[in-house]
Structure formats: structure tokens, C-alpha cells
Amino acid sequence: MPYEIPQQLQYEEKIVFGLTFKQLAYALVFGLPSIIIFMKTHFSIYLKIILGAPLIGLACLFMFFNFFSYIRNMISWLKFREVSINQQKMIQFLGIEKIKDGTVYVNQSKKSH
């Protein structure tokens, strides 16, 4: 009996240490400067931690918590957070026919069944 694999299934190849290529790129971008700070600078250990820890934290956020998507969603929200009911795009999206005496009348196609 055959089994069908769902089409929306997404698979990313694991390259090294169970990390994908994207995660490795984030580790390189954020981890390399923090390693340089810890190994090559002559700062005190406290200053090294203060400078390196935020980079390691950002690396973890981007690698394991999909922080890039969160930032992209936040930028979208900031761009479109001020929406008025009277804007043409909002009227089309909601299917508003008219607003009269505080009552919103919608098109027949937008009513729930």
C-alpha cells in the first residue's frame, strides 16, 4: 500500500553538527567576530564578555528561533499598522458595500455561510 508524502512538506539538508547551511552561515557571521574578540583582543575578560555575548545571543536567535522571519514580520507590521476603514484597499479587502449610522454593510460574497 503506497503512502503519499504531503506536498507542503519542507526539508532542509543537514550539513555539519545537525545544522543547515543557513544556520551555519549565521554561526559564521555572528560567531567569527565573537571568537576574534575572545581570542585576539587584549581586553579584560569582562569587556570580552560584554562585547561577545550579544553576538552569541544574536547567533542563537537567528539560528534556532527564526529571528529573521520575526524581524521581517515586525517591519511589515510597522509599515501597515495605521489602517483606516475608509481606505480603498481596506474597503476592498473587507468587502464593504457601505457604512451607514455605525452599521457596516458587506457584499454578498464576503458573508459567512
MDTraj code that builds the backbone (N, CA, C; nanometers):
import mdtraj as md
import numpy as np

residues = "MET PRO TYR GLU ILE PRO GLN GLN LEU GLN TYR GLU GLU LYS ILE VAL PHE GLY LEU THR PHE LYS GLN LEU ALA TYR ALA LEU VAL PHE GLY LEU PRO SER ILE ILE ILE PHE MET LYS THR HIS PHE SER ILE TYR LEU LYS ILE ILE LEU GLY ALA PRO LEU ILE GLY LEU ALA CYS LEU PHE MET PHE PHE ASN PHE PHE SER TYR ILE ARG ASN MET ILE SER TRP LEU LYS PHE ARG GLU VAL SER ILE ASN GLN GLN LYS MET ILE GLN PHE LEU GLY ILE GLU LYS ILE LYS ASP GLY THR VAL TYR VAL ASN GLN SER LYS LYS SER HIS".split()
xyz = np.array([
    [0.0848, -0.1174, 0.0000],
    [0.0000, 0.0000, 0.0000],
    [0.0895, 0.1239, 0.0000],
    [0.0774, 0.2080, -0.1023],
    [0.1644, 0.3271, -0.1113],
    [0.1204, 0.4352, -0.0125],
    [0.2174, 0.5125, 0.0251],
    [0.1925, 0.6246, 0.1161],
    [0.2302, 0.7526, 0.0439],
    [0.1382, 0.8500, 0.0405],
    [0.1651, 0.9770, -0.0254],
    [0.2301, 1.0745, 0.0715],
    [0.3347, 1.1403, 0.0245],
    [0.4036, 1.2415, 0.1042],
    [0.3344, 1.3752, 0.0807],
    [0.3000, 1.4473, 0.1876],
    [0.2337, 1.5774, 0.1701],
    [0.3202, 1.6738, 0.0878],
    [0.2576, 1.7532, 0.0023],
    [0.3293, 1.8457, -0.0853],
    [0.3900, 1.9628, -0.0085],
    [0.3274, 2.0073, 0.1004],
    [0.3760, 2.1228, 0.1742],
    [0.4928, 2.0884, 0.2664],
    [0.5377, 1.9652, 0.2652],
    [0.6498, 1.9226, 0.3478],
    [0.7782, 1.9889, 0.2991],
    [0.8513, 2.0520, 0.3894],
    [0.9772, 2.1177, 0.3545],
    [1.0905, 2.0480, 0.4270],
    [1.1962, 2.0199, 0.3533],
    [1.3107, 1.9522, 0.4103],
    [1.4360, 2.0314, 0.3779],
    [1.5172, 2.0559, 0.4782],
    [1.6458, 2.1227, 0.4575],
    [1.7560, 2.0254, 0.4949],
    [1.8539, 2.0149, 0.4092],
    [1.9646, 1.9221, 0.4297],
    [2.0503, 1.9653, 0.5480],
    [2.0818, 1.8718, 0.6359],
    [2.1710, 1.8973, 0.7482],
    [2.3140, 1.8774, 0.6989],
    [2.3997, 1.9747, 0.7262],
    [2.5349, 1.9700, 0.6715],
    [2.6356, 1.9256, 0.7770],
    [2.6541, 2.0040, 0.8819],
    [2.7516, 1.9738, 0.9863],
    [2.6853, 1.9947, 1.1220],
    [2.7089, 1.9045, 1.2157],
    [2.6566, 1.9131, 1.3519],
    [2.5039, 1.9255, 1.3556],
    [2.4357, 1.8723, 1.2557],
    [2.2903, 1.8795, 1.2522],
    [2.2369, 2.0174, 1.2190],
    [2.3199, 2.1032, 1.1603],
    [2.2793, 2.2390, 1.1244],
    [2.2632, 2.2496, 0.9731],
    [2.1699, 2.3328, 0.9312],
    [2.1508, 2.3577, 0.7888],
    [2.2528, 2.4603, 0.7409],
    [2.2578, 2.4803, 0.6101],
    [2.3515, 2.5772, 0.5539],
    [2.3224, 2.7184, 0.6052],
    [2.1946, 2.7514, 0.6150],
    [2.1549, 2.8845, 0.6640],
    [2.2003, 2.9054, 0.8089],
    [2.1836, 2.8032, 0.8922],
    [2.2259, 2.8133, 1.0313],
    [2.3779, 2.8255, 1.0416],
    [2.4491, 2.7533, 0.9571],
    [2.5950, 2.7638, 0.9566],
    [2.6411, 2.9025, 0.9124],
    [2.5687, 2.9613, 0.8175],
    [2.6030, 3.0967, 0.7731],
    [2.5837, 3.1966, 0.8870],
    [2.4743, 3.1842, 0.9615],
    [2.4521, 3.2719, 1.0767],
    [2.5608, 3.2516, 1.1824],
    [2.5979, 3.1256, 1.2050],
    [2.7032, 3.0975, 1.3026],
    [2.8345, 3.1611, 1.2597],
    [2.8628, 3.1588, 1.1319],
    [2.9857, 3.2193, 1.0814],
    [2.9813, 3.3716, 1.0931],
    [2.8682, 3.4308, 1.0562],
    [2.8555, 3.5770, 1.0572],
    [2.8655, 3.6325, 1.1998],
    [2.8010, 3.5674, 1.2953],
    [2.7994, 3.6189, 1.4324],
    [2.9058, 3.5540, 1.5213],
    [2.9386, 3.4295, 1.4946],
    [3.0325, 3.3592, 1.5795],
    [3.1772, 3.3970, 1.5547],
    [3.2121, 3.4184, 1.4294],
    [3.3501, 3.4532, 1.3971],
    [3.3958, 3.5824, 1.4639],
    [3.3176, 3.6915, 1.4591],
    [3.3603, 3.8122, 1.5314],
    [3.3713, 3.7918, 1.6823],
    [3.2815, 3.7119, 1.7394],
    [3.2896, 3.6897, 1.8837],
    [3.4122, 3.6063, 1.9194],
    [3.4482, 3.5110, 1.8360],
    [3.5699, 3.4331, 1.8601],
    [3.6926, 3.5222, 1.8481],
    [3.6923, 3.6111, 1.7503],
    [3.8040, 3.7052, 1.7350],
    [3.8140, 3.7951, 1.8576],
    [3.7000, 3.8419, 1.9069],
    [3.7001, 3.9261, 2.0276],
    [3.7591, 3.8503, 2.1455],
    [3.7191, 3.7241, 2.1625],
    [3.7682, 3.6462, 2.2770],
    [3.9150, 3.6072, 2.2638],
    [3.9600, 3.5748, 2.1434],
    [4.0948, 3.5200, 2.1281],
    [4.2025, 3.6241, 2.0962],
    [4.1705, 3.7236, 2.0172],
    [4.2739, 3.8111, 1.9631],
    [4.2844, 3.9479, 2.0304],
    [4.1877, 3.9852, 2.1094],
    [4.1955, 4.1170, 2.1730],
    [4.2606, 4.1062, 2.3102],
    [4.3123, 4.2155, 2.3569],
    [4.3778, 4.2190, 2.4873],
    [4.2930, 4.2928, 2.5911],
    [4.1614, 4.2853, 2.5736],
    [4.0696, 4.3464, 2.6695],
    [4.0610, 4.2588, 2.7937],
    [4.0027, 4.3144, 2.8990],
    [3.9779, 4.2330, 3.0179],
    [3.8671, 4.1327, 2.9854],
    [3.8595, 4.0277, 3.0639],
    [3.7613, 3.9221, 3.0394],
    [3.6183, 3.9758, 3.0479],
    [3.5960, 4.0735, 3.1338],
    [3.4620, 4.1310, 3.1473],
    [3.4211, 4.2063, 3.0211],
    [3.5132, 4.2814, 2.9630],
    [3.4838, 4.3542, 2.8397],
    [3.4646, 4.2579, 2.7235],
    [3.5434, 4.1505, 2.7211],
    [3.5266, 4.0493, 2.6166],
    [3.3868, 3.9874, 2.6240],
    [3.3408, 3.9588, 2.7448],
    [3.2073, 3.9001, 2.7616],
    [3.1000, 4.0003, 2.7219],
    [3.1188, 4.1265, 2.7605],
    [3.0204, 4.2297, 2.7267],
    [3.0113, 4.2481, 2.5759],
    [3.1213, 4.2381, 2.5046],
    [3.1210, 4.2543, 2.3599],
    [3.0809, 4.1262, 2.2858],
    [3.1174, 4.0104, 2.3380],
    [3.0932, 3.8852, 2.2683],
    [2.9580, 3.8227, 2.2931],
    [2.9046, 3.8398, 2.4128],
    [2.7777, 3.7754, 2.4481],
    [2.6599, 3.8197, 2.3606],
    [2.6466, 3.9490, 2.3290],
    [2.5355, 3.9860, 2.2400],
    [2.5472, 3.9220, 2.1014],
    [2.6688, 3.9065, 2.0520],
    [2.6863, 3.8418, 1.9218],
    [2.6460, 3.6946, 1.9269],
    [2.6847, 3.6272, 2.0342],
    [2.6454, 3.4869, 2.0512],
    [2.4933, 3.4761, 2.0680],
    [2.4349, 3.5694, 2.1414],
    [2.2893, 3.5707, 2.1580],
    [2.2173, 3.5909, 2.0259],
    [2.2673, 3.6840, 1.9448],
    [2.2071, 3.7049, 1.8126],
    [2.2226, 3.5818, 1.7249],
    [2.3379, 3.5174, 1.7317],
    [2.3593, 3.3952, 1.6541],
    [2.2561, 3.2895, 1.6924],
    [2.2329, 3.2717, 1.8214],
    [2.1341, 3.1729, 1.8666],
    [1.9929, 3.2101, 1.8222],
    [1.9587, 3.3371, 1.8303],
    [1.8262, 3.3810, 1.7860],
    [1.8051, 3.3536, 1.6380],
    [1.9041, 3.3882, 1.5551],
    [1.8909, 3.3670, 1.4119],
    [1.8954, 3.2190, 1.3754],
    [1.9788, 3.1418, 1.4447],
    [1.9961, 3.0020, 1.4086],
    [1.8795, 2.9132, 1.4521],
    [1.8309, 2.9327, 1.5732],
    [1.7352, 2.8368, 1.6292],
    [1.5933, 2.8899, 1.6469],
    [1.5738, 3.0206, 1.6438],
    [1.4418, 3.0763, 1.6689],
    [1.3849, 3.1551, 1.5509],
    [1.4445, 3.1423, 1.4324],
    [1.3953, 3.2064, 1.3102],
    [1.3736, 3.3567, 1.3298],
    [1.4726, 3.4220, 1.3860],
    [1.4643, 3.5641, 1.4182],
    [1.4530, 3.6516, 1.2941],
    [1.5079, 3.6061, 1.1814],
    [1.4977, 3.6823, 1.0562],
    [1.3514, 3.6976, 1.0149],
    [1.2751, 3.5909, 1.0264],
    [1.1329, 3.5966, 0.9939],
    [1.0587, 3.6898, 1.0903],
    [1.0957, 3.6853, 1.2176],
    [1.0353, 3.7737, 1.3171],
    [1.0619, 3.9201, 1.2824],
    [1.1853, 3.9519, 1.2434],
    [1.2193, 4.0901, 1.2062],
    [1.1416, 4.1331, 1.0830],
    [1.1330, 4.0440, 0.9848],
    [1.0587, 4.0754, 0.8620],
    [0.9114, 4.1004, 0.8929],
    [0.8527, 4.0184, 0.9795],
    [0.7125, 4.0387, 1.0177],
    [0.6936, 4.1684, 1.0955],
    [0.7885, 4.2019, 1.1803],
    [0.7794, 4.3251, 1.2579],
    [0.7871, 4.4474, 1.1665],
    [0.8741, 4.4441, 1.0672],
    [0.8840, 4.5553, 0.9717],
    [0.7539, 4.5699, 0.8939],
    [0.6955, 4.4579, 0.8517],
    [0.5662, 4.4621, 0.7823],
    [0.4592, 4.5230, 0.8715],
    [0.4569, 4.4819, 0.9954],
    [0.3571, 4.5353, 1.0869],
    [0.3767, 4.6850, 1.1079],
    [0.5028, 4.7286, 1.1219],
    [0.5286, 4.8703, 1.1426],
    [0.4881, 4.9535, 1.0217],
    [0.5029, 4.8979, 0.9019],
    [0.4647, 4.9716, 0.7812],
    [0.3135, 4.9882, 0.7695],
    [0.2394, 4.8851, 0.8091],
    [0.0953, 4.8846, 0.7837],
    [0.0106, 4.8881, 0.9094],
    [0.0658, 4.9364, 1.0203],
    [-0.0104, 4.9339, 1.1448],
    [-0.1199, 5.0397, 1.1504],
    [-0.1059, 5.1462, 1.0756],
    [-0.2070, 5.2515, 1.0778],
    [-0.2991, 5.2337, 0.9576],
    [-0.4084, 5.1663, 0.9799],
    [-0.5022, 5.1384, 0.8723],
    [-0.6346, 5.2039, 0.9076],
    [-0.6921, 5.2663, 0.8089],
    [-0.8211, 5.3304, 0.8273],
    [-0.9271, 5.2496, 0.7538],
    [-1.0434, 5.2431, 0.8093],
    [-1.1523, 5.1686, 0.7481],
    [-1.1953, 5.2326, 0.6164],
    [-1.1641, 5.3616, 0.6002],
    [-1.2084, 5.4331, 0.4810],
    [-1.1078, 5.4251, 0.3661],
    [-0.9957, 5.3591, 0.3836],
    [-0.9011, 5.3442, 0.2736],
    [-0.9562, 5.2444, 0.1724],
    [-0.9315, 5.2718, 0.0453],
    [-0.9882, 5.1902, -0.0616],
    [-0.9446, 5.0439, -0.0527],
    [-0.8187, 5.0182, -0.0224],
    [-0.7706, 4.8802, -0.0125],
    [-0.8403, 4.8047, 0.1001],
    [-0.8657, 4.8734, 0.2125],
    [-0.9337, 4.8089, 0.3242],
    [-1.0795, 4.7808, 0.2887],
    [-1.1414, 4.8713, 0.2194],
    [-1.2811, 4.8511, 0.1778],
    [-1.2907, 4.7302, 0.0860],
    [-1.1962, 4.7165, -0.0073],
    [-1.1969, 4.6021, -0.0978],
    [-1.1667, 4.4726, -0.0225],
    [-1.0725, 4.4768, 0.0692],
    [-1.0349, 4.3575, 0.1444],
    [-1.1504, 4.3046, 0.2283],
    [-1.2199, 4.3934, 0.2957],
    [-1.3313, 4.3526, 0.3804],
    [-1.4605, 4.3328, 0.3038],
    [-1.4661, 4.3819, 0.1804],
    [-1.5881, 4.3684, 0.1019],
    [-1.6992, 4.4584, 0.1509],
    [-1.6629, 4.5793, 0.1936],
    [-1.7608, 4.6717, 0.2498],
    [-1.8380, 4.7383, 0.1369],
    [-1.9694, 4.7324, 0.1471],
    [-2.0548, 4.7985, 0.0500],
    [-2.0774, 4.9442, 0.0903],
    [-2.1165, 4.9639, 0.2176],
    [-2.1358, 5.0993, 0.2690],
    [-2.1351, 5.0956, 0.4217],
    [-2.1145, 5.2126, 0.4807],
    [-2.1217, 5.2285, 0.6253],
    [-2.2246, 5.3373, 0.6513],
    [-2.3305, 5.3015, 0.7250],
    [-2.4383, 5.3971, 0.7487],
    [-2.4840, 5.3841, 0.8940],
    [-2.4818, 5.4946, 0.9654],
    [-2.5268, 5.5006, 1.1048],
    [-2.4561, 5.3977, 1.1939],
    [-2.3271, 5.3825, 1.1741],
    [-2.2489, 5.2917, 1.2568],
    [-2.2644, 5.1447, 1.2207],
    [-2.3353, 5.1155, 1.1122],
    [-2.3544, 4.9781, 1.0678],
    [-2.2737, 4.9562, 0.9409],
    [-2.2034, 4.8439, 0.9352],
    [-2.1225, 4.8113, 0.8183],
    [-2.1989, 4.7099, 0.7344],
    [-2.2213, 4.7446, 0.6083],
    [-2.2883, 4.6550, 0.5146],
    [-2.1810, 4.5958, 0.4229],
    [-2.1791, 4.4621, 0.4141],
    [-2.0790, 4.3948, 0.3319],
    [-2.1427, 4.3359, 0.2073],
    [-2.0579, 4.3081, 0.1067],
    [-2.1052, 4.2450, -0.0154],
    [-2.1539, 4.1035, 0.0150],
    [-2.2390, 4.0517, -0.0697],
    [-2.2914, 3.9164, -0.0511],
    [-2.1795, 3.8118, -0.0538],
    [-2.0768, 3.8347, -0.1336],
    [-1.9695, 3.7356, -0.1467],
    [-1.8830, 3.7251, -0.0210],
    [-1.8823, 3.8250, 0.0657],
    [-1.7988, 3.8250, 0.1862],
    [-1.8711, 3.7735, 0.3092],
    [-2.0006, 3.7465, 0.3002],
    [-2.0736, 3.6968, 0.4162],
    [-2.0365, 3.5510, 0.4415],
    [-2.0336, 3.5135, 0.5688],
    [-2.0028, 3.3738, 0.6027],
    [-2.1253, 3.2877, 0.5763],
    [-2.0997, 3.1625, 0.5465],
    [-2.2095, 3.0714, 0.5108],
    [-2.2596, 3.0012, 0.6327],
])
top = md.Topology()
chain = top.add_chain()
for i, resn in enumerate(residues, 1):
    res = top.add_residue(resn, chain, resSeq=i)
    for name in ("N", "CA", "C"):
        top.add_atom(name, md.element.get_by_symbol(name[0]), res)
traj = md.Trajectory(xyz[None], top)
